[in-house]
């Protein structure tokens, strides 16, 4: 895997454009209310969702294979409908990514250092 350099404005904008386009596409199936999308340089997470409807993503999402990036985006987007990992949440995810369990397992094996 490539070694990552600094978190730059250019990388943030690349990630923002990528994430916003994918969210727009996937949310056309869900029609969930999004408050804000932020691109950050988080140390331990690829993404998160707040109860206020804010979606946050690590800028390094642009370095992932599209299948993993899409899974992460759909995962966080679905938290706007279910802010937990219940059966209802996974049912939402499976509407777009039916093989989510396999992708989730593979993603955990990827050793891209977030630090």
SVG drawing of the C-alpha trace seen along z (x, -y; Angstrom):
<svg xmlns="http://www.w3.org/2000/svg" viewBox="-36 -24 41 36">
<polyline fill="none" stroke="black" stroke-width="0.4" points="0.0,0.0 1.1,-3.6 2.4,-5.6 0.3,-8.7 1.7,-12.1 0.2,-15.2 -3.5,-16.0 -3.8,-18.8 -6.5,-21.1 -6.3,-19.4 -6.8,-16.0 -9.7,-17.3 -11.4,-18.7 -10.8,-15.5 -12.4,-13.5 -15.3,-16.0 -16.1,-15.8 -15.9,-12.1 -18.0,-11.6 -20.6,-14.2 -21.2,-12.6 -21.5,-9.1 -23.8,-10.3 -26.0,-12.1 -26.2,-8.9 -26.9,-6.5 -29.3,-8.9 -31.5,-8.9 -32.5,-5.4 -32.9,-6.3 -34.0,-10.0 -32.5,-10.6 -32.0,-14.1 -28.3,-15.1 -27.3,-18.1 -23.6,-18.4 -20.8,-16.4 -17.3,-16.9 -13.9,-15.5 -11.4,-15.1 -8.1,-13.5 -9.4,-11.2 -7.0,-8.8 -9.2,-5.8 -12.3,-5.9 -13.1,-5.8 -16.4,-7.6 -19.0,-8.5 -22.6,-9.9 -24.0,-12.1 -27.5,-12.3 -27.7,-15.8 -27.4,-14.3 -23.7,-15.1 -21.7,-12.7 -17.9,-12.7 -15.4,-10.8 -11.6,-10.3 -10.0,-11.9 -8.1,-8.6 -11.3,-7.2 -10.1,-8.3 -7.3,-5.7 -9.7,-2.8 -11.0,-0.5 -14.5,-1.8 -16.3,1.2 -14.9,0.4 -15.4,-3.4 -19.0,-2.8 -19.6,-0.5 -18.3,-3.1 -20.5,-5.8 -23.6,-3.7 -22.9,-2.5 -22.7,-6.0 -25.6,-7.2 -27.8,-4.4 -27.0,-5.6 -29.2,-8.6 -32.1,-6.2 -30.9,-4.0 -28.3,-5.4 -27.2,-1.9 -26.2,1.5 -29.6,3.2 -31.2,5.6 -33.1,2.6 -29.8,0.8 -28.3,3.8 -31.5,4.2 -31.1,0.6 -27.5,1.3 -28.4,4.5 -30.8,2.6 -27.8,1.2 -25.0,3.5 -26.4,7.1 -22.9,8.5 -22.1,6.0 -21.0,8.6 -18.3,9.9 -17.1,6.4 -17.1,5.4 -14.9,8.4 -12.5,7.6 -12.3,4.0 -11.2,4.9 -8.2,6.8 -7.0,3.7 -4.0,2.3 -4.1,-1.3 -2.8,-3.1 -5.1,-6.0 -2.5,-7.7"/>
</svg>
